[in-house]
Amino acid sequence: MRCKRAEFEVDVVKYEIGKKMEDGFESWSEVVTQGWIITDFLVKVSKPDGNIVCPYVKSRRGWTFIGEGDYIITEPDGSKHVCGADKVFERFIPLETE
């Protein structure tokens, strides 16, 4: 879906596991032990080796872990951001498609 914010268009896509939308994964145990963020709603992926990892995107501000229901925002320059489902359409207005 194409949306508009601050006079430029961005791509807004709901995150799906397996679509390679993330920039990387961090070990679940590392996320929890570092105490970086509240982990209750983070996406957790089980790897074949039994490890659980959390997907993230890299931005100018650092890593942002992806939560359940989050959207990935991609700007024209390729930079990515994460936006929660509760805020995405308050911040971004869908554009009419032809």
N, C-alpha and C positions, 0 to 999 in steps of 0.2 A: 504494500500500500504506500502511495506517495503522500506526504504531508508537507505543510509549510510552517516555518517558524522564522521569525526575524528576517523576513524577506529572502530566504533561500530555502530550497527544497531539500528534504532529507528522506532517507528510506527508513520506514518504521516497520519492523517485523517482529512478531512474537517469537521468543526463543523456543527452539525445539532441539532436543538432544539428537545427535547423529547428523545434523545438517552442517556441521563445521562453521557455526556462526561465532563461536568463542575464539579467543586468542590463545587460550591454554587452559590447563587444569592444575589445581593445587591439591595436595593430599588433604583429605577431610581432617585427619588427626593434626596436621600442621595448622589448619585454619582454627580448629578448636583450641589447641594449646597456645597459640599465639594470642588468642583473645582479640583478634582484629575487629570482629563485628558480631552482631547477634546472628546466630546460625540457625534459628528455628525454621526459617522458610527457604534456606538455600537449596538449590538443585544439587542432588547428590547422584553421582554416576558410579555404578559398580563395574570395575574393570575385570577382565577374565582372570587375573591373578588374585582376585579377592579384595584388592584395595578399593577404597571409596575415595573419589575425587570430586572437587567442586569446580565448575567452569567459571572463567572470568574473561573480561575484556580489558585491554590496556588503553588508557587514555592519557592525556597530558597530566592528569591528577594522580595517576597510578593505576593499580588494579582495582576493578570493581567486580565483585562476585555476583553471579546471576541468581536471582531468587525465582521461586515458582511463579509463573504467570508474567514475568518481566518481558519487556520489549527491548530489542537492540536497535539503537538509533545510529545510522551511518550518515555522516555529513559528506558534502561533495568532495572534500579533500581526503576522504577515506577514514577519518577519525571516527571512533565508535564511542558510544555511551550506553548506559543501561538506564531504563526508566520503568518504574513500576506500573502495573496495569491500572492502579488507582489514580495515577497522575498523567499518563501518556496523552490522553485526549483532552486534558485541560491545557496541556502545553503545546500540543501539535494539532493542527486542523487538517483533516483529510482533504485532499484536492479532488476535484471532480475528474473522473476519468472519461476519456472519449470513447 
